[in-house]
Amino acid sequence: RHIHIRVQAPGGPVLTTQLYFTDEPGNDRDRIFRPDLVMAQAADGGYGFDFVVAK
């Protein structure tokens, strides 16, 4: 389980990536899994990930 994301700085190129959920069993089987793209889980059970884009 993961989500696909597209972000873009004003006038910049589009970045397409996917973000992963913490403790998802499928992460071990995902051939392109990257630990730095795991979303942080908040105390309320939601998830978050900060993007920093620059022109």
CHARMM-style PDB file with segment names, atoms N, HN, CA, C and O in Angstrom:
ATOM      1  N   ARG     1       0.849  -1.172   0.000  1.00  0.00      PROA
ATOM      2  CA  ARG     1       0.000   0.000   0.000  1.00  0.00      PROA
ATOM      3  C   ARG     1       0.890   1.229   0.000  1.00  0.00      PROA
ATOM      4  O   ARG     1       1.784   1.362   0.835  1.00  0.00      PROA
ATOM      5  N   HSD     2       0.641   2.116  -0.934  1.00  0.00      PROA
ATOM      6  HN  HSD     2      -0.085   2.007  -1.612  1.00  0.00      PROA
ATOM      7  CA  HSD     2       1.354   3.380  -1.032  1.00  0.00      PROA
ATOM      8  C   HSD     2       0.472   4.347  -1.813  1.00  0.00      PROA
ATOM      9  O   HSD     2      -0.540   3.946  -2.389  1.00  0.00      PROA
ATOM     10  N   ILE     3       0.855   5.608  -1.831  1.00  0.00      PROA
ATOM     11  HN  ILE     3       1.677   5.933  -1.363  1.00  0.00      PROA
ATOM     12  CA  ILE     3       0.108   6.588  -2.613  1.00  0.00      PROA
ATOM     13  C   ILE     3       1.056   7.275  -3.585  1.00  0.00      PROA
ATOM     14  O   ILE     3       2.234   7.472  -3.290  1.00  0.00      PROA
ATOM     15  N   HSD     4       0.528   7.633  -4.738  1.00  0.00      PROA
ATOM     16  HN  HSD     4      -0.430   7.473  -4.978  1.00  0.00      PROA
ATOM     17  CA  HSD     4       1.303   8.333  -5.757  1.00  0.00      PROA
ATOM     18  C   HSD     4       1.063   9.831  -5.601  1.00  0.00      PROA
ATOM     19  O   HSD     4      -0.062  10.277  -5.377  1.00  0.00      PROA
ATOM     20  N   ILE     5       2.139  10.592  -5.725  1.00  0.00      PROA
ATOM     21  HN  ILE     5       3.053  10.230  -5.908  1.00  0.00      PROA
ATOM     22  CA  ILE     5       2.096  12.034  -5.499  1.00  0.00      PROA
ATOM     23  C   ILE     5       2.802  12.745  -6.652  1.00  0.00      PROA
ATOM     24  O   ILE     5       3.817  12.271  -7.163  1.00  0.00      PROA
ATOM     25  N   ARG     6       2.250  13.885  -7.048  1.00  0.00      PROA
ATOM     26  HN  ARG     6       1.426  14.270  -6.633  1.00  0.00      PROA
ATOM     27  CA  ARG     6       2.920  14.775  -8.004  1.00  0.00      PROA
ATOM     28  C   ARG     6       2.963  16.159  -7.372  1.00  0.00      PROA
ATOM     29  O   ARG     6       1.938  16.677  -6.927  1.00  0.00      PROA
ATOM     30  N   VAL     7       4.150  16.757  -7.335  1.00  0.00      PROA
ATOM     31  HN  VAL     7       4.982  16.336  -7.697  1.00  0.00      PROA
ATOM     32  CA  VAL     7       4.310  18.110  -6.799  1.00  0.00      PROA
ATOM     33  C   VAL     7       5.110  18.935  -7.803  1.00  0.00      PROA
ATOM     34  O   VAL     7       5.872  18.404  -8.610  1.00  0.00      PROA
ATOM     35  N   GLN     8       4.909  20.261  -7.726  1.00  0.00      PROA
ATOM     36  HN  GLN     8       4.289  20.693  -7.070  1.00  0.00      PROA
ATOM     37  CA  GLN     8       5.606  21.143  -8.653  1.00  0.00      PROA
ATOM     38  C   GLN     8       5.756  22.523  -8.031  1.00  0.00      PROA
ATOM     39  O   GLN     8       4.785  23.107  -7.550  1.00  0.00      PROA
ATOM     40  N   ALA     9       6.972  23.034  -8.045  1.00  0.00      PROA
ATOM     41  HN  ALA     9       7.761  22.560  -8.435  1.00  0.00      PROA
ATOM     42  CA  ALA     9       7.198  24.426  -7.659  1.00  0.00      PROA
ATOM     43  C   ALA     9       6.701  25.303  -8.804  1.00  0.00      PROA
ATOM     44  O   ALA     9       6.711  24.865  -9.954  1.00  0.00      PROA
ATOM     45  N   PRO    10       6.269  26.519  -8.521  1.00  0.00      PROA
ATOM     46  CA  PRO    10       5.818  27.402  -9.604  1.00  0.00      PROA
ATOM     47  C   PRO    10       6.888  27.515 -10.700  1.00  0.00      PROA
ATOM     48  O   PRO    10       8.017  27.933 -10.443  1.00  0.00      PROA
ATOM     49  N   GLY    11       6.512  27.139 -11.907  1.00  0.00      PROA
ATOM     50  HN  GLY    11       5.595  26.799 -12.116  1.00  0.00      PROA
ATOM     51  CA  GLY    11       7.425  27.211 -13.041  1.00  0.00      PROA
ATOM     52  C   GLY    11       8.474  26.118 -13.092  1.00  0.00      PROA
ATOM     53  O   GLY    11       9.303  26.106 -14.001  1.00  0.00      PROA
ATOM     54  N   GLY    12       8.457  25.199 -12.137  1.00  0.00      PROA
ATOM     55  HN  GLY    12       7.783  25.209 -11.398  1.00  0.00      PROA
ATOM     56  CA  GLY    12       9.463  24.137 -12.082  1.00  0.00      PROA
ATOM     57  C   GLY    12       8.972  22.846 -12.695  1.00  0.00      PROA
ATOM     58  O   GLY    12       7.821  22.750 -13.120  1.00  0.00      PROA
ATOM     59  N   PRO    13       9.844  21.848 -12.742  1.00  0.00      PROA
ATOM     60  CA  PRO    13       9.450  20.549 -13.287  1.00  0.00      PROA
ATOM     61  C   PRO    13       8.531  19.805 -12.317  1.00  0.00      PROA
ATOM     62  O   PRO    13       8.535  20.066 -11.114  1.00  0.00      PROA
ATOM     63  N   VAL    14       7.760  18.893 -12.851  1.00  0.00      PROA
ATOM     64  HN  VAL    14       7.756  18.680 -13.828  1.00  0.00      PROA
ATOM     65  CA  VAL    14       6.872  18.068 -12.034  1.00  0.00      PROA
ATOM     66  C   VAL    14       7.681  16.913 -11.450  1.00  0.00      PROA
ATOM     67  O   VAL    14       8.417  16.236 -12.169  1.00  0.00      PROA
ATOM     68  N   LEU    15       7.541  16.693 -10.149  1.00  0.00      PROA
ATOM     69  HN  LEU    15       6.943  17.242  -9.566  1.00  0.00      PROA
ATOM     70  CA  LEU    15       8.148  15.547  -9.476  1.00  0.00      PROA
ATOM     71  C   LEU    15       7.034  14.544  -9.199  1.00  0.00      PROA
ATOM     72  O   LEU    15       6.046  14.869  -8.541  1.00  0.00      PROA
ATOM     73  N   THR    16       7.195  13.337  -9.698  1.00  0.00      PROA
ATOM     74  HN  THR    16       7.998  13.073 -10.233  1.00  0.00      PROA
ATOM     75  CA  THR    16       6.239  12.263  -9.436  1.00  0.00      PROA
ATOM     76  C   THR    16       6.944  11.214  -8.597  1.00  0.00      PROA
ATOM     77  O   THR    16       8.034  10.759  -8.946  1.00  0.00      PROA
ATOM     78  N   THR    17       6.325  10.831  -7.495  1.00  0.00      PROA
ATOM     79  HN  THR    17       5.440  11.200  -7.212  1.00  0.00      PROA
ATOM     80  CA  THR    17       6.921   9.836  -6.611  1.00  0.00      PROA
ATOM     81  C   THR    17       5.805   9.069  -5.923  1.00  0.00      PROA
ATOM     82  O   THR    17       4.628   9.295  -6.203  1.00  0.00      PROA
ATOM     83  N   GLN    18       6.160   8.184  -5.047  1.00  0.00      PROA
ATOM     84  HN  GLN    18       7.116   8.000  -4.819  1.00  0.00      PROA
ATOM     85  CA  GLN    18       5.163   7.513  -4.221  1.00  0.00      PROA
ATOM     86  C   GLN    18       5.621   7.566  -2.778  1.00  0.00      PROA
ATOM     87  O   GLN    18       6.816   7.543  -2.484  1.00  0.00      PROA
ATOM     88  N   LEU    19       4.644   7.636  -1.881  1.00  0.00      PROA
ATOM     89  HN  LEU    19       3.674   7.655  -2.120  1.00  0.00      PROA
ATOM     90  CA  LEU    19       4.916   7.692  -0.450  1.00  0.00      PROA
ATOM     91  C   LEU    19       4.383   6.423   0.191  1.00  0.00      PROA
ATOM     92  O   LEU    19       3.356   5.883  -0.221  1.00  0.00      PROA
ATOM     93  N   TYR    20       5.095   5.959   1.200  1.00  0.00      PROA
ATOM     94  HN  TYR    20       5.929   6.397   1.535  1.00  0.00      PROA
ATOM     95  CA  TYR    20       4.784   4.684   1.834  1.00  0.00      PROA
ATOM     96  C   TYR    20       4.240   4.886   3.240  1.00  0.00      PROA
ATOM     97  O   TYR    20       4.523   5.892   3.891  1.00  0.00      PROA
ATOM     98  N   PHE    21       3.457   3.917   3.698  1.00  0.00      PROA
ATOM     99  HN  PHE    21       3.227   3.100   3.169  1.00  0.00      PROA
ATOM    100  CA  PHE    21       2.894   3.938   5.039  1.00  0.00      PROA
ATOM    101  C   PHE    21       3.817   3.203   6.006  1.00  0.00      PROA
ATOM    102  O   PHE    21       4.434   2.200   5.648  1.00  0.00      PROA
ATOM    103  N   THR    22       3.904   3.709   7.226  1.00  0.00      PROA
ATOM    104  HN  THR    22       3.403   4.523   7.517  1.00  0.00      PROA
ATOM    105  CA  THR    22       4.703   3.090   8.279  1.00  0.00      PROA
ATOM    106  C   THR    22       4.206   1.674   8.559  1.00  0.00      PROA
ATOM    107  O   THR    22       2.999   1.434   8.589  1.00  0.00      PROA
ATOM    108  N   ASP    23       5.124   0.747   8.761  1.00  0.00      PROA
ATOM    109  HN  ASP    23       6.104   0.942   8.737  1.00  0.00      PROA
ATOM    110  CA  ASP    23       4.799  -0.635   9.150  1.00  0.00      PROA
ATOM    111  C   ASP    23       3.895  -1.361   8.162  1.00  0.00      PROA
ATOM    112  O   ASP    23       3.157  -2.265   8.553  1.00  0.00      PROA
ATOM    113  N   GLU    24       3.941  -0.983   6.901  1.00  0.00      PROA
ATOM    114  HN  GLU    24       4.540  -0.248   6.583  1.00  0.00      PROA
ATOM    115  CA  GLU    24       3.162  -1.678   5.871  1.00  0.00      PROA
ATOM    116  C   GLU    24       3.921  -2.941   5.468  1.00  0.00      PROA
ATOM    117  O   GLU    24       5.059  -2.842   5.010  1.00  0.00      PROA
ATOM    118  N   PRO    25       3.322  -4.130   5.627  1.00  0.00      PROA
ATOM    119  CA  PRO    25       4.029  -5.368   5.286  1.00  0.00      PROA
ATOM    120  C   PRO    25       4.502  -5.411   3.832  1.00  0.00      PROA
ATOM    121  O   PRO    25       5.530  -6.023   3.539  1.00  0.00      PROA
ATOM    122  N   GLY    26       3.777  -4.779   2.928  1.00  0.00      PROA
ATOM    123  HN  GLY    26       2.942  -4.282   3.165  1.00  0.00      PROA
ATOM    124  CA  GLY    26       4.146  -4.795   1.515  1.00  0.00      PROA
ATOM    125  C   GLY    26       5.413  -4.026   1.192  1.00  0.00      PROA
ATOM    126  O   GLY    26       5.978  -4.204   0.113  1.00  0.00      PROA
ATOM    127  N   ASN    27       5.874  -3.175   2.100  1.00  0.00      PROA
ATOM    128  HN  ASN    27       5.415  -3.031   2.977  1.00  0.00      PROA
ATOM    129  CA  ASN    27       7.101  -2.415   1.843  1.00  0.00      PROA
ATOM    130  C   ASN    27       8.278  -3.347   1.586  1.00  0.00      PROA
ATOM    131  O   ASN    27       9.138  -3.039   0.761  1.00  0.00      PROA
ATOM    132  N   ASP    28       8.331  -4.470   2.273  1.00  0.00      PROA
ATOM    133  HN  ASP    28       7.632  -4.721   2.944  1.00  0.00      PROA
ATOM    134  CA  ASP    28       9.434  -5.424   2.108  1.00  0.00      PROA
ATOM    135  C   ASP    28       9.448  -6.061   0.720  1.00  0.00      PROA
ATOM    136  O   ASP    28      10.499  -6.491   0.244  1.00  0.00      PROA
ATOM    137  N   ARG    29       8.290  -6.121   0.075  1.00  0.00      PROA
ATOM    138  HN  ARG    29       7.437  -5.772   0.461  1.00  0.00      PROA
ATOM    139  CA  ARG    29       8.194  -6.762  -1.240  1.00  0.00      PROA
ATOM    140  C   ARG    29       8.254  -5.761  -2.393  1.00  0.00      PROA
ATOM    141  O   ARG    29       8.371  -6.159  -3.552  1.00  0.00      PROA
ATOM    142  N   ASP    30       8.174  -4.474  -2.085  1.00  0.00      PROA
ATOM    143  HN  ASP    30       8.079  -4.150  -1.144  1.00  0.00      PROA
ATOM    144  CA  ASP    30       8.168  -3.438  -3.122  1.00  0.00      PROA
ATOM    145  C   ASP    30       9.592  -3.248  -3.643  1.00  0.00      PROA
ATOM    146  O   ASP    30      10.485  -2.876  -2.882  1.00  0.00      PROA
ATOM    147  N   ARG    31       9.805  -3.499  -4.925  1.00  0.00      PROA
ATOM    148  HN  ARG    31       9.079  -3.801  -5.543  1.00  0.00      PROA
ATOM    149  CA  ARG    31      11.152  -3.442  -5.502  1.00  0.00      PROA
ATOM    150  C   ARG    31      11.743  -2.036  -5.513  1.00  0.00      PROA
ATOM    151  O   ARG    31      12.963  -1.883  -5.564  1.00  0.00      PROA
ATOM    152  N   ILE    32      10.900  -1.008  -5.466  1.00  0.00      PROA
ATOM    153  HN  ILE    32       9.909  -1.132  -5.425  1.00  0.00      PROA
ATOM    154  CA  ILE    32      11.437   0.355  -5.505  1.00  0.00      PROA
ATOM    155  C   ILE    32      11.212   1.105  -4.188  1.00  0.00      PROA
ATOM    156  O   ILE    32      11.287   2.333  -4.145  1.00  0.00      PROA
ATOM    157  N   PHE    33      10.938   0.358  -3.119  1.00  0.00      PROA
ATOM    158  HN  PHE    33      10.878  -0.640  -3.154  1.00  0.00      PROA
ATOM    159  CA  PHE    33      10.732   0.966  -1.796  1.00  0.00      PROA
ATOM    160  C   PHE    33      11.954   1.768  -1.375  1.00  0.00      PROA
ATOM    161  O   PHE    33      13.092   1.321  -1.522  1.00  0.00      PROA
ATOM    162  N   ARG    34      11.693   2.970  -0.843  1.00  0.00      PROA
ATOM    163  HN  ARG    34      10.769   3.333  -0.724  1.00  0.00      PROA
ATOM    164  CA  ARG    34      12.761   3.820  -0.302  1.00  0.00      PROA
ATOM    165  C   ARG    34      12.350   4.264   1.096  1.00  0.00      PROA
ATOM    166  O   ARG    34      11.324   4.926   1.253  1.00  0.00      PROA
ATOM    167  N   PRO    35      13.128   3.915   2.109  1.00  0.00      PROA
ATOM    168  CA  PRO    35      12.779   4.273   3.487  1.00  0.00      PROA
ATOM    169  C   PRO    35      12.627   5.780   3.704  1.00  0.00      PROA
ATOM    170  O   PRO    35      11.878   6.201   4.586  1.00  0.00      PROA
ATOM    171  N   ASP    36      13.328   6.596   2.910  1.00  0.00      PROA
ATOM    172  HN  ASP    36      13.936   6.254   2.194  1.00  0.00      PROA
ATOM    173  CA  ASP    36      13.212   8.043   3.089  1.00  0.00      PROA
ATOM    174  C   ASP    36      11.877   8.591   2.587  1.00  0.00      PROA
ATOM    175  O   ASP    36      11.589   9.774   2.766  1.00  0.00      PROA
ATOM    176  N   LEU    37      11.061   7.741   1.963  1.00  0.00      PROA
ATOM    177  HN  LEU    37      11.294   6.780   1.818  1.00  0.00      PROA
ATOM    178  CA  LEU    37       9.742   8.165   1.489  1.00  0.00      PROA
ATOM    179  C   LEU    37       8.606   7.593   2.341  1.00  0.00      PROA
ATOM    180  O   LEU    37       7.451   7.584   1.915  1.00  0.00      PROA
ATOM    181  N   VAL    38       8.934   7.117   3.540  1.00  0.00      PROA
ATOM    182  HN  VAL    38       9.872   7.124   3.886  1.00  0.00      PROA
ATOM    183  CA  VAL    38       7.908   6.642   4.472  1.00  0.00      PROA
ATOM    184  C   VAL    38       7.309   7.853   5.181  1.00  0.00      PROA
ATOM    185  O   VAL    38       8.031   8.695   5.714  1.00  0.00      PROA
ATOM    186  N   MET    39       5.991   7.928   5.180  1.00  0.00      PROA
ATOM    187  HN  MET    39       5.404   7.244   4.747  1.00  0.00      PROA
ATOM    188  CA  MET    39       5.306   9.048   5.827  1.00  0.00      PROA
ATOM    189  C   MET    39       5.333   8.894   7.344  1.00  0.00      PROA
ATOM    190  O   MET    39       5.265   7.784   7.871  1.00  0.00      PROA
ATOM    191  N   ALA    40       5.433  10.013   8.024  1.00  0.00      PROA
ATOM    192  HN  ALA    40       5.489  10.915   7.596  1.00  0.00      PROA
ATOM    193  CA  ALA    40       5.379  10.020   9.486  1.00  0.00      PROA
ATOM    194  C   ALA    40       3.925   9.858   9.920  1.00  0.00      PROA
ATOM    195  O   ALA    40       3.025  10.475   9.351  1.00  0.00      PROA
ATOM    196  N   GLN    41       3.709   9.025  10.928  1.00  0.00      PROA
ATOM    197  HN  GLN    41       4.440   8.524  11.391  1.00  0.00      PROA
ATOM    198  CA  GLN    41       2.357   8.848  11.447  1.00  0.00      PROA
ATOM    199  C   GLN    41       2.164   9.759  12.648  1.00  0.00      PROA
ATOM    200  O   GLN    41       2.966   9.754  13.582  1.00  0.00      PROA
ATOM    201  N   ALA    42       1.089  10.540  12.614  1.00  0.00      PROA
ATOM    202  HN  ALA    42       0.438  10.544  11.856  1.00  0.00      PROA
ATOM    203  CA  ALA    42       0.781  11.487  13.683  1.00  0.00      PROA
ATOM    204  C   ALA    42       0.079  10.780  14.841  1.00  0.00      PROA
ATOM    205  O   ALA    42      -0.398   9.654  14.699  1.00  0.00      PROA
ATOM    206  N   ALA    43       0.025  11.446  15.968  1.00  0.00      PROA
ATOM    207  HN  ALA    43       0.413  12.360  16.084  1.00  0.00      PROA
ATOM    208  CA  ALA    43      -0.622  10.882  17.160  1.00  0.00      PROA
ATOM    209  C   ALA    43      -2.096  10.572  16.912  1.00  0.00      PROA
ATOM    210  O   ALA    43      -2.650   9.662  17.528  1.00  0.00      PROA
ATOM    211  N   ASP    44      -2.735  11.328  16.009  1.00  0.00      PROA
ATOM    212  HN  ASP    44      -2.285  12.067  15.509  1.00  0.00      PROA
ATOM    213  CA  ASP    44      -4.160  11.102  15.735  1.00  0.00      PROA
ATOM    214  C   ASP    44      -4.392   9.996  14.707  1.00  0.00      PROA
ATOM    215  O   ASP    44      -5.532   9.736  14.325  1.00  0.00      PROA
ATOM    216  N   GLY    45      -3.303   9.336  14.250  1.00  0.00      PROA
ATOM    217  HN  GLY    45      -2.376   9.548  14.561  1.00  0.00      PROA
ATOM    218  CA  GLY    45      -3.428   8.241  13.294  1.00  0.00      PROA
ATOM    219  C   GLY    45      -3.278   8.668  11.848  1.00  0.00      PROA
ATOM    220  O   GLY    45      -3.190   7.819  10.961  1.00  0.00      PROA
ATOM    221  N   GLY    46      -3.248   9.975  11.593  1.00  0.00      PROA
ATOM    222  HN  GLY    46      -3.319  10.664  12.313  1.00  0.00      PROA
ATOM    223  CA  GLY    46      -3.048  10.468  10.231  1.00  0.00      PROA
ATOM    224  C   GLY    46      -1.582  10.352   9.829  1.00  0.00      PROA
ATOM    225  O   GLY    46      -0.733   9.969  10.634  1.00  0.00      PROA
ATOM    226  N   TYR    47      -1.301  10.684   8.591  1.00  0.00      PROA
ATOM    227  HN  TYR    47      -1.991  10.995   7.937  1.00  0.00      PROA
ATOM    228  CA  TYR    47       0.060  10.601   8.068  1.00  0.00      PROA
ATOM    229  C   TYR    47       0.454  11.939   7.466  1.00  0.00      PROA
ATOM    230  O   TYR    47      -0.400  12.712   7.032  1.00  0.00      PROA
ATOM    231  N   GLY    48       1.760  12.207   7.441  1.00  0.00      PROA
ATOM    232  HN  GLY    48       2.454  11.579   7.793  1.00  0.00      PROA
ATOM    233  CA  GLY    48       2.238  13.448   6.855  1.00  0.00      PROA
ATOM    234  C   GLY    48       3.609  13.281   6.235  1.00  0.00      PROA
ATOM    235  O   GLY    48       4.376  12.395   6.613  1.00  0.00      PROA
ATOM    236  N   PHE    49       3.905  14.141   5.281  1.00  0.00      PROA
ATOM    237  HN  PHE    49       3.281  14.860   4.974  1.00  0.00      PROA
ATOM    238  CA  PHE    49       5.209  14.158   4.626  1.00  0.00      PROA
ATOM    239  C   PHE    49       5.430  15.581   4.141  1.00  0.00      PROA
ATOM    240  O   PHE    49       4.558  16.151   3.485  1.00  0.00      PROA
ATOM    241  N   ASP    50       6.572  16.158   4.450  1.00  0.00      PROA
ATOM    242  HN  ASP    50       7.280  15.695   4.983  1.00  0.00      PROA
ATOM    243  CA  ASP    50       6.872  17.526   4.033  1.00  0.00      PROA
ATOM    244  C   ASP    50       7.670  17.521   2.737  1.00  0.00      PROA
ATOM    245  O   ASP    50       8.683  16.831   2.622  1.00  0.00      PROA
ATOM    246  N   PHE    51       7.205  18.293   1.767  1.00  0.00      PROA
ATOM    247  HN  PHE    51       6.381  18.853   1.860  1.00  0.00      PROA
ATOM    248  CA  PHE    51       7.935  18.491   0.520  1.00  0.00      PROA
ATOM    249  C   PHE    51       8.566  19.869   0.545  1.00  0.00      PROA
ATOM    250  O   PHE    51       7.948  20.836   0.992  1.00  0.00      PROA
ATOM    251  N   VAL    52       9.781  19.955   0.071  1.00  0.00      PROA
ATOM    252  HN  VAL    52      10.283  19.170  -0.292  1.00  0.00      PROA
ATOM    253  CA  VAL    52      10.439  21.242  -0.112  1.00  0.00      PROA
ATOM    254  C   VAL    52      10.817  21.314  -1.581  1.00  0.00      PROA
ATOM    255  O   VAL    52      11.635  20.528  -2.059  1.00  0.00      PROA
ATOM    256  N   VAL    53      10.223  22.255  -2.290  1.00  0.00      PROA
ATOM    257  HN  VAL    53       9.558  22.894  -1.901  1.00  0.00      PROA
ATOM    258  CA  VAL    53      10.523  22.418  -3.709  1.00  0.00      PROA
ATOM    259  C   VAL    53      11.091  23.811  -3.927  1.00  0.00      PROA
ATOM    260  O   VAL    53      10.656  24.775  -3.298  1.00  0.00      PROA
ATOM    261  N   ALA    54      12.044  23.904  -4.802  1.00  0.00      PROA
ATOM    262  HN  ALA    54      12.397  23.121  -5.313  1.00  0.00      PROA
ATOM    263  CA  ALA    54      12.672  25.191  -5.099  1.00  0.00      PROA
ATOM    264  C   ALA    54      12.768  25.354  -6.602  1.00  0.00      PROA
ATOM    265  O   ALA    54      12.849  24.375  -7.344  1.00  0.00      PROA
ATOM    266  N   LYS    55      12.757  26.566  -7.029  1.00  0.00      PROA
ATOM    267  HN  LYS    55      12.691  27.361  -6.426  1.00  0.00      PROA
ATOM    268  CA  LYS    55      12.846  26.851  -8.454  1.00  0.00      PROA
ATOM    269  C   LYS    55      14.277  26.797  -8.900  1.00  0.00      PROA
ATOM    270  OT1 LYS    55      14.566  27.011 -10.078  1.00  0.00      PROA
TER     271      LYS     55
END
